[in-house]
Amino acid sequence: MSDPAPTTAAAPTSAPGVVAFQGNPGSYGEIAALHAVAGHADTRGYPTFHEVARAVETGEAEYGVLPVENSLMGAIHQSIDLLSETDLHVVGEVVVRVSHCLMALPGVELGDIRRVASQQPALDQCTDLIRKHGWQPVAAHDTAGSAKNLAQSDERDLAAIASERAAQLYGLNILQRNIEDEPFNYTRFMILARHEPAPSDAPHKTSLVFAVRHTPGFLVETLNELRGLNLSRIESRPRRDRAWSYLMYVDIEGDARDPQVAQALAGVLRKASYAKIIGSYPSAQGTVN
């Protein structure tokens, strides 16, 4: 599979406002937020994914970005579960190239490092370097937070793994760039808003979640309603209100306004015991760094 072209992803084109993201400035979530809305936008970090969604629901932020999957680590389940619980609409998506940097306090050299801090997924994505040097991994709440905490300390045996932007924001020295084990490392963020996206001729995705009766063959019958469409993602998640029952999350390549897609969605809605269209929105046509 070839890497996506390095262009800005599809996003809303309405008047920009505050875009909420999870984490500290310099996080990959902030990078997604900076590219979520055409034109200049203010960004604001929140401690959790729930607080990002809440900020959009209350109008504290006009948009929010939530990571839903990583090309190496798979689905980010906490965000995916939120999509079925909120009344917000997905109005676009951003794909961010995750390029990790090893950073330390000014004057610290590679041989001084004994420990390295970052969010656990970032540590897991850089295991080759960590094992090579025998460093002790230290789990942090988020990548940029580990950089911020390091900048506020005097720990000269500690390094952080975060984005290049984080190093710039917190005055840290980059010791190595592109330290991730695999170069094909991208995170897909969904852009949330209280309103539906404006009609557009751009290529679209349609995301939905549904549940079916626990009857032999009924899931297959429901999925057959989507035959002829390209499903770019399909995943099951346990329901929180019923043991051993599952929600199916599906991404379809196509606009819900297209007759073939609309007919397929109507078929799923007829068969499903629960169904919700999360959004039909312009799909990302490239990546941001």
Secondary structure, DSSP 8 states (H G I E B T S, - for coil): -----S-------S---EEEEESSTTSHHHHHHHTTSSS--EEEEESSHHHHHHHHHHTSSSEEEEEEEETTTEE-HHHHHHHHH---EEEEEEEEE---EEEESTT--GGG--EEEEEHHHHHTTHHHHHHHT-EEEEES-HHHHHHHHHTS--TTEEEEE-HHHHHHHT-EEEEE---S-S--EEEEEEEESS-----SS-EEEEEEEE--S-TTHHHHHHHTTTTS-EEEEEEEE-SSSTT-EEEEEEEES-TTSHHHHHHHHHHHHH-SEEEEEEEEE---S-B-
